Amino acid sequence: MTIPFKTFKSSIFFFLLSFIAVSGFSQSETSTWKAQFAVGINSPSQTAFVSTFEAKPINFPTVHIGLQRMFSRDLGAKIDFGYNRLSNASNSPEFKVNYSRVNLQAVYDLGGLIRLPQNYAIMAHAGPGFTFVKPLGDYTDNKESFLNAMAGLEFHYGISQSLSLFLDTSYIYAFSGDYDNLSDGFGTFNGNLLTATIGISISLSGCYYCE
């Protein structure tokens, strides 16, 4: 399923409005905002390439940028953008792909379920989004856009009340159809993606634990 670019832009705008509106329902003084930035690697599903095309099993870079709002100590939401670069394996025709996505996700602190040492936290996140794929080089016409669903875990270590380091591993599932013609799939990608990143989470509101 390919989504027109205008529809994609409208959907991003709707996501932003929804995120702001949901935030408005929780205005207590202890509510917290956090900014997140992470860099790492990705591994694409090889079945999402047409015959003779194959990507490296591990690709760099992956970049995630997000804004998170915790409504309580355990529950929150975030909107985040991800960029990934995929490139060809040595036995494949040459290609490069820019894989980008935007997601609106629920966030849940597992500290109430798992006993952890002080300064450590595990956050689960999941939610829907859009993916847009832009091939480079000889295959720039074979652009793809489709719905996705993302889920993952973040392992945090608190350095201070306003800063933590985290390791994130996430899986992005693609809701995409088959290519209409074989040539439509040359140099592009319409499948699932596994990512692993390391990053920082910065409190923008001065609140470490929110009740």
DRENDREN-36877 format. One record per residue (C-alpha): chain; x, y, z. Coordinates in steps of 0.02 Angstrom, whole numbers, always signed. Layout:
BEGIN
- cadena / xx / yy / zz
- A / X / Y / Z
...
***
This chain:
BEGIN
- cadena / xx / yy / zz
- A / +0 / +0 / +0
- A / +78 / +165 / -57
- A / +22 / +325 / +29
- A / +26 / +492 / -68
- A / +148 / +620 / +3
- A / +9 / +747 / +36
- A / -85 / +619 / +139
- A / +75 / +578 / +231
- A / +103 / +762 / +277
- A / -78 / +778 / +334
- A / -59 / +623 / +443
- A / +98 / +691 / +526
- A / +3 / +852 / +564
- A / -140 / +749 / +639
- A / -15 / +651 / +745
- A / +58 / +813 / +814
- A / -113 / +886 / +855
- A / -167 / +724 / +938
- A / -8 / +718 / +1042
- A / -32 / +897 / +1103
- A / -217 / +868 / +1138
- A / -186 / +711 / +1240
- A / -53 / +805 / +1339
- A / -182 / +935 / +1385
- A / -280 / +811 / +1490
- A / -139 / +798 / +1616
- A / -80 / +967 / +1679
- A / -19 / +928 / +1855
- A / +140 / +1013 / +1914
- A / +232 / +847 / +1917
- A / +204 / +808 / +1733
- A / +367 / +787 / +1638
- A / +432 / +815 / +1463
- A / +588 / +728 / +1399
- A / +689 / +746 / +1240
- A / +778 / +593 / +1172
- A / +917 / +569 / +1046
- A / +994 / +402 / +997
- A / +1112 / +331 / +866
- A / +1143 / +152 / +815
- A / +1122 / +16 / +685
- A / +983 / -74 / +592
- A / +949 / -244 / +515
- A / +820 / -256 / +374
- A / +711 / -405 / +327
- A / +795 / -480 / +174
- A / +630 / -545 / +105
- A / +577 / -365 / +71
- A / +699 / -347 / -74
- A / +663 / -412 / -248
- A / +767 / -552 / -324
- A / +956 / -519 / -340
- A / +946 / -369 / -221
- A / +1011 / -394 / -45
- A / +1059 / -274 / +94
- A / +1198 / -287 / +221
- A / +1133 / -379 / +375
- A / +1195 / -235 / +485
- A / +1183 / -55 / +425
- A / +1236 / +114 / +494
- A / +1172 / +240 / +538
- A / +1007 / +234 / +629
- A / +953 / +396 / +713
- A / +802 / +419 / +829
- A / +741 / +589 / +891
- A / +591 / +599 / +1007
- A / +487 / +704 / +1126
- A / +408 / +611 / +1272
- A / +274 / +660 / +1398
- A / +242 / +558 / +1557
- A / +64 / +578 / +1620
- A / +101 / +479 / +1780
- A / +247 / +385 / +1854
- A / +211 / +235 / +1742
- A / +118 / +293 / +1587
- A / +159 / +416 / +1450
- A / +170 / +446 / +1264
- A / +298 / +504 / +1139
- A / +312 / +559 / +960
- A / +474 / +517 / +874
- A / +562 / +520 / +707
- A / +682 / +389 / +644
- A / +807 / +389 / +501
- A / +895 / +233 / +436
- A / +1017 / +204 / +294
- A / +1020 / +35 / +205
- A / +1151 / -15 / +77
- A / +1188 / -164 / -34
- A / +1280 / -321 / +14
- A / +1438 / -367 / -82
- A / +1349 / -495 / -193
- A / +1204 / -378 / -238
- A / +1179 / -242 / -368
- A / +1232 / -75 / -296
- A / +1097 / +27 / -207
- A / +1066 / +138 / -56
- A / +902 / +172 / +31
- A / +848 / +309 / +152
- A / +715 / +234 / +268
- A / +626 / +364 / +376
- A / +477 / +349 / +491
- A / +370 / +446 / +615
- A / +276 / +360 / +757
- A / +158 / +406 / +899
- A / +187 / +281 / +1039
- A / +125 / +240 / +1212
- A / +263 / +227 / +1344
- A / +256 / +119 / +1500
- A / +381 / +111 / +1643
- A / +404 / -71 / +1693
- A / +475 / -23 / +1864
- A / +311 / -68 / +1946
- A / +322 / -245 / +1878
- A / +510 / -278 / +1884
- A / +617 / -243 / +2036
- A / +768 / -141 / +1981
- A / +918 / -61 / +2068
- A / +912 / +125 / +2099
- A / +949 / +234 / +1947
- A / +895 / +95 / +1826
- A / +732 / +89 / +1728
- A / +654 / -13 / +1587
- A / +530 / +74 / +1473
- A / +417 / -15 / +1348
- A / +350 / +81 / +1199
- A / +234 / +39 / +1055
- A / +124 / +127 / +929
- A / +76 / +159 / +748
- A / +164 / +266 / +619
- A / +211 / +298 / +440
- A / +365 / +245 / +344
- A / +432 / +328 / +188
- A / +572 / +249 / +87
- A / +679 / +344 / -38
- A / +802 / +246 / -146
- A / +959 / +336 / -203
- A / +1064 / +321 / -360
- A / +984 / +234 / -510
- A / +818 / +191 / -426
- A / +752 / +358 / -361
- A / +581 / +333 / -444
- A / +545 / +178 / -338
- A / +488 / +271 / -182
- A / +378 / +183 / -55
- A / +267 / +242 / +89
- A / +162 / +135 / +204
- A / +91 / +114 / +379
- A / +197 / +35 / +514
- A / +184 / -25 / +694
- A / +334 / -6 / +809
- A / +374 / -85 / +977
- A / +528 / -90 / +1085
- A / +616 / -83 / +1253
- A / +728 / +52 / +1326
- A / +853 / +11 / +1464
- A / +896 / +171 / +1560
- A / +1034 / +218 / +1680
- A / +1007 / +382 / +1771
- A / +1161 / +492 / +1779
- A / +1071 / +636 / +1865
- A / +894 / +695 / +1898
- A / +884 / +768 / +1724
- A / +994 / +653 / +1618
- A / +996 / +466 / +1581
- A / +1086 / +354 / +1459
- A / +983 / +219 / +1374
- A / +996 / +70 / +1258
- A / +846 / +42 / +1144
- A / +801 / -108 / +1039
- A / +648 / -92 / +926
- A / +556 / -186 / +790
- A / +461 / -95 / +653
- A / +329 / -197 / +563
- A / +279 / -141 / +388
- A / +99 / -143 / +325
- A / +146 / -142 / +141
- A / +86 / -233 / -13
- A / +178 / -320 / -153
- A / +258 / -222 / -293
- A / +146 / -198 / -446
- A / +290 / -239 / -562
- A / +456 / -323 / -523
- A / +550 / -168 / -581
- A / +456 / -63 / -451
- A / +556 / -155 / -318
- A / +729 / -124 / -391
- A / +837 / -38 / -261
- A / +697 / -7 / -136
- A / +629 / -89 / +22
- A / +453 / -121 / +91
- A / +483 / -233 / +241
- A / +517 / -246 / +427
- A / +664 / -169 / +517
- A / +755 / -209 / +679
- A / +853 / -68 / +761
- A / +974 / -53 / +907
- A / +1027 / +118 / +971
- A / +1112 / +202 / +1117
- A / +1061 / +376 / +1170
- A / +1023 / +508 / +1299
- A / +859 / +561 / +1379
- A / +852 / +740 / +1445
- A / +717 / +804 / +1562
- A / +642 / +969 / +1501
- A / +532 / +997 / +1654
- A / +646 / +960 / +1802
- A / +543 / +812 / +1860
- A / +629 / +644 / +1885
- A / +490 / +535 / +1958
- A / +313 / +592 / +1920
- A / +164 / +538 / +2024
***
